[in-house]
Amino acid sequence: MGFGFLEFDSVETATNVCRDLQGTILDGHALILQLCHAKKDEVPKKVDNDKSSTKLLVKNVAFEATEKELRQLFSPFGQVPSISR
């Protein structure tokens, strides 16, 4: 099993993706989605109590899953500027 990071254009989009696609099956693996949080020494983009970032950690990714499959799964929520594996 592998993992990757996705970056979205807003915290709201990342939060919606995490909520709506939690447990989605891709290549026989149930994806585990987790919001990344700003490090203590980072300055948050928004000044509020929510330290969430626009990045999402995706766990339990099948090694056979391609970047194209990941983009197809997550792109209905908006542009996915960055995918790291």
C-alpha positions as CSV (number, residue, x, y, z in Angstrom):
1,M,0.0,0.0,0.0
2,G,1.2,3.5,-0.8
3,F,0.3,7.0,0.0
4,G,0.3,10.4,-1.6
5,F,-0.5,14.0,-1.2
6,L,-3.0,16.1,-3.1
7,E,-3.2,19.9,-3.0
8,F,-6.4,21.8,-3.7
9,D,-7.1,25.5,-4.3
10,S,-8.8,26.1,-0.9
11,V,-9.2,24.6,2.6
12,E,-12.9,24.3,2.0
13,T,-12.4,22.1,-1.1
14,A,-9.8,19.9,0.7
15,T,-12.3,19.5,3.6
16,N,-15.1,18.6,1.3
17,V,-13.0,16.0,-0.6
18,C,-11.9,14.5,2.7
19,R,-15.5,14.2,3.9
20,D,-17.1,13.0,0.6
21,L,-14.4,10.5,-0.7
22,Q,-13.4,8.9,2.6
23,G,-13.3,5.2,2.1
24,T,-13.7,5.3,-1.7
25,I,-12.5,2.1,-3.3
26,L,-9.7,2.6,-5.9
27,D,-8.1,-0.5,-7.4
28,G,-9.5,-2.7,-4.6
29,H,-8.2,-0.4,-1.8
30,A,-10.4,1.7,0.5
31,L,-8.7,5.2,0.5
32,I,-8.0,6.8,3.9
33,L,-8.1,10.6,3.6
34,Q,-6.6,13.0,6.2
35,L,-6.3,16.8,6.1
36,C,-2.8,18.0,6.6
37,H,-2.3,20.8,9.1
38,A,0.1,23.8,9.1
39,K,3.3,23.3,11.1
40,K,3.6,25.4,14.3
41,D,6.2,27.7,12.7
42,E,4.2,28.2,9.4
43,V,2.1,31.3,9.0
44,P,-1.4,30.1,8.1
45,K,-2.8,31.6,4.9
46,K,-6.0,32.5,6.7
47,V,-6.1,34.1,10.1
48,D,-8.5,32.0,12.2
49,N,-8.4,29.0,14.5
50,D,-8.4,26.4,11.7
51,K,-4.8,25.4,10.9
52,S,-5.8,23.2,8.1
53,S,-4.0,23.5,4.8
54,T,-5.1,22.9,1.2
55,K,-3.1,19.6,1.3
56,L,-4.7,16.2,1.8
57,L,-2.9,13.0,2.8
58,V,-4.2,9.9,0.9
59,K,-3.3,6.6,2.5
60,N,-3.9,3.0,1.4
61,V,-3.3,3.8,-2.3
62,A,-2.8,0.7,-4.4
63,F,0.7,0.7,-6.0
64,E,-1.1,0.0,-9.3
65,A,-3.1,3.3,-9.1
66,T,-2.0,5.8,-11.7
67,E,-1.8,9.6,-11.4
68,K,-4.5,9.7,-14.1
69,E,-6.9,7.6,-12.0
70,L,-6.3,9.8,-9.0
71,R,-6.9,13.0,-11.0
72,Q,-10.1,11.5,-12.4
73,L,-11.3,10.6,-8.9
74,F,-10.5,14.0,-7.3
75,S,-11.0,16.5,-10.2
76,P,-14.8,16.8,-9.9
77,F,-14.0,18.9,-6.7
78,G,-11.9,21.3,-8.7
79,Q,-8.5,21.6,-10.2
80,V,-5.9,19.4,-8.5
81,P,-2.7,21.4,-9.0
82,S,-0.4,19.0,-7.4
83,I,-0.2,15.2,-6.8
84,S,2.8,13.7,-5.0
85,R,3.5,10.0,-4.5
